[in-house]
Amino acid sequence: MSVTEDNEITRWLGGLKTGDEESAEVIWDVYFERLVRLARDLLQAQLKVVDEEDIALSAMNSLMTGARNNRFPRLNDRGDLWKLLLVITGRKVVKYQRRHFATKRPDAHLQGQPAIDVSVSRSARL
């Protein structure tokens, strides 16, 4: 990107932080497809039950909500934005993978239950 484009993204970030819908739309248009490709690469065909677009949508939603609520104090330019989107998207992928693989484990239905029945009295075990 050129210096002019960097300055425009910085301006749009300022608008995003104040809730400006046009700024949010421009950032969406510039970054959404990149996030889809990133999510696809991170998933590496491990999960086809989760669409990479779902992850990108969730990441963009987190960005928009977080920016409006001033949760990202170091979101000032294009570099900050892309780093933040990488982190958010990566965390979303990990979250979806953990959830997906947790339900695939044969003992998933036992989670939260003790591994052995501790209610058996000592004398019954002897």
VOPAGU-2260 file (C-alpha; in pm, 1 decimal, decimal comma):
REM VOPAGU-2260
SITE   aa  ch    i         X         Y         Z
SITE  MET   A    0       0,0       0,0       0,0
SITE  SER   A    1     110,0     352,9     -65,2
SITE  VAL   A    2     154,2     624,9     194,9
SITE  THR   A    3    -176,3     777,2      80,8
SITE  GLU   A    4    -356,1     445,7     136,6
SITE  ASP   A    5    -188,9     410,6     478,3
SITE  ASN   A    6    -317,0     755,7     574,7
SITE  GLU   A    7    -667,9     667,9     452,4
SITE  ILE   A    8    -675,9     350,4     660,9
SITE  THR   A    9    -558,1     546,8     963,1
SITE  ARG   A   10    -843,7     792,5     901,5
SITE  TRP   A   11   -1093,9     505,8     864,2
SITE  LEU   A   12    -969,4     354,5    1189,9
SITE  GLY   A   13   -1046,4     683,3    1360,6
SITE  GLY   A   14   -1396,4     672,0    1213,9
SITE  LEU   A   15   -1437,6     308,2    1315,7
SITE  LYS   A   16   -1354,4     395,3    1675,8
SITE  THR   A   17   -1629,0     657,8    1679,9
SITE  GLY   A   18   -1885,7     421,6    1528,4
SITE  ASP   A   19   -1884,3     567,3    1176,5
SITE  GLU   A   20   -2058,9     309,8     956,2
SITE  GLU   A   21   -1887,5     424,2     634,8
SITE  SER   A   22   -1543,8     371,2     792,3
SITE  ALA   A   23   -1648,4      26,8     915,2
SITE  GLU   A   24   -1773,2     -60,9     567,7
SITE  VAL   A   25   -1447,7      46,2     400,9
SITE  ILE   A   26   -1236,9    -152,7     648,7
SITE  TRP   A   27   -1466,6    -450,8     594,6
SITE  ASP   A   28   -1426,9    -425,6     218,1
SITE  VAL   A   29   -1048,3    -399,6     238,1
SITE  TYR   A   30    -984,6    -674,4     495,0
SITE  PHE   A   31   -1264,4    -932,6     487,3
SITE  GLU   A   32   -1137,0   -1142,8     195,9
SITE  ARG   A   33    -786,9   -1136,4     343,2
SITE  LEU   A   34    -927,7   -1277,4     665,8
SITE  VAL   A   35   -1110,9   -1551,5     477,9
SITE  ARG   A   36    -782,5   -1656,0     314,2
SITE  LEU   A   37    -602,5   -1638,3     648,8
SITE  ALA   A   38    -866,2   -1853,4     818,8
SITE  ARG   A   39    -849,4   -2102,8     530,4
SITE  ASP   A   40    -471,3   -2125,0     566,3
SITE  LEU   A   41    -490,6   -2162,8     944,1
SITE  LEU   A   42    -754,5   -2432,1     921,4
SITE  GLN   A   43    -546,5   -2623,2     664,8
SITE  ALA   A   44    -843,2   -2840,0     569,2
SITE  GLN   A   45    -864,6   -2979,0     923,7
SITE  LEU   A   46   -1219,0   -2861,6     973,3
SITE  LYS   A   47   -1465,0   -2841,0     696,3
SITE  VAL   A   48   -1754,9   -2824,0     939,9
SITE  VAL   A   49   -1655,0   -2463,4    1003,5
SITE  ASP   A   50   -1646,1   -2237,3     705,1
SITE  GLU   A   51   -1352,3   -1998,5     691,2
SITE  GLU   A   52   -1598,3   -1720,4     613,0
SITE  ASP   A   53   -1770,0   -1785,3     947,7
SITE  ILE   A   54   -1438,8   -1732,3    1123,6
SITE  ALA   A   55   -1364,7   -1417,3     922,4
SITE  LEU   A   56   -1713,8   -1282,8     998,9
SITE  SER   A   57   -1664,0   -1348,6    1368,0
SITE  ALA   A   58   -1320,0   -1181,8    1361,9
SITE  MET   A   59   -1454,2    -873,5    1182,5
SITE  ASN   A   60   -1743,1    -852,9    1428,6
SITE  SER   A   61   -1496,6    -866,8    1719,2
SITE  LEU   A   62   -1289,2    -591,2    1558,3
SITE  MET   A   63   -1587,8    -364,8    1497,5
SITE  THR   A   64   -1730,4    -413,8    1846,3
SITE  GLY   A   65   -1393,2    -382,6    2017,3
SITE  ALA   A   66   -1298,0     -67,7    1828,0
SITE  ARG   A   67   -1629,2     101,4    1913,3
SITE  ASN   A   68   -1577,0       8,5    2279,8
SITE  ASN   A   69   -1214,1     134,5    2283,5
SITE  ARG   A   70   -1074,0    -211,2    2367,2
SITE  PHE   A   71    -777,9    -166,5    2130,7
SITE  PRO   A   72    -575,0     132,5    2251,0
SITE  ARG   A   73    -288,8      59,3    2008,7
SITE  LEU   A   74    -505,8      48,8    1695,5
SITE  ASN   A   75    -367,7     348,1    1509,8
SITE  ASP   A   76    -264,7     247,0    1159,2
SITE  ARG   A   77    -273,1     -22,2     891,9
SITE  GLY   A   78       4,7    -221,8    1058,3
SITE  ASP   A   79    -173,3    -224,2    1393,3
SITE  LEU   A   80    -498,0    -322,9    1223,8
SITE  TRP   A   81    -350,6    -618,5    1037,2
SITE  LYS   A   82    -162,3    -745,0    1345,2
SITE  LEU   A   83    -481,2    -724,9    1548,3
SITE  LEU   A   84    -681,4    -904,8    1280,2
SITE  LEU   A   85    -416,0   -1179,8    1266,6
SITE  VAL   A   86    -440,5   -1232,2    1641,7
SITE  ILE   A   87    -820,4   -1225,2    1652,5
SITE  THR   A   88    -854,5   -1461,8    1356,8
SITE  GLY   A   89    -591,9   -1700,8    1491,5
SITE  ARG   A   90    -770,1   -1716,1    1825,7
SITE  LYS   A   91   -1104,3   -1777,3    1655,9
SITE  VAL   A   92    -954,6   -2069,0    1460,4
SITE  VAL   A   93    -809,0   -2221,4    1777,8
SITE  LYS   A   94   -1140,9   -2178,7    1956,9
SITE  TYR   A   95   -1334,2   -2350,4    1677,5
SITE  GLN   A   96   -1076,5   -2631,0    1654,0
SITE  ARG   A   97   -1087,7   -2697,0    2027,9
SITE  ARG   A   98   -1464,8   -2701,2    2030,7
SITE  HIS   A   99   -1482,3   -2928,0    1725,7
SITE  PHE   A  100   -1223,1   -3178,5    1843,1
SITE  ALA   A  101   -1359,1   -3183,6    2198,5
SITE  THR   A  102   -1691,7   -3313,2    2068,2
SITE  LYS   A  103   -1512,1   -3579,5    1861,5
SITE  ARG   A  104   -1337,0   -3739,2    2160,4
SITE  PRO   A  105   -1510,3   -4055,8    2277,7
SITE  ASP   A  106   -1506,9   -3935,4    2638,6
SITE  ALA   A  107   -1649,9   -3591,1    2561,4
SITE  HIS   A  108   -1982,2   -3688,8    2716,8
SITE  LEU   A  109   -1797,4   -3763,9    3043,2
SITE  GLN   A  110   -1636,7   -3424,5    3081,7
SITE  GLY   A  111   -1695,7   -3287,9    3427,6
SITE  GLN   A  112   -1753,4   -3635,6    3572,0
SITE  PRO   A  113   -1498,3   -3818,9    3786,2
SITE  ALA   A  114   -1292,6   -4083,4    3607,8
SITE  ILE   A  115   -1385,5   -4344,1    3868,6
SITE  ASP   A  116   -1685,8   -4389,6    4090,7
SITE  VAL   A  117   -1575,3   -4250,5    4425,3
SITE  SER   A  118   -1904,2   -4337,0    4591,0
SITE  VAL   A  119   -1804,4   -4701,2    4643,1
SITE  SER   A  120   -1721,8   -4763,2    5009,5
SITE  ARG   A  121   -1374,6   -4870,9    5112,8
SITE  SER   A  122   -1499,8   -5207,0    5238,5
SITE  ALA   A  123   -1664,4   -5283,2    4904,3
SITE  ARG   A  124   -1332,1   -5233,5    4728,2
SITE  LEU   A  125   -1142,5   -5476,0    4954,6
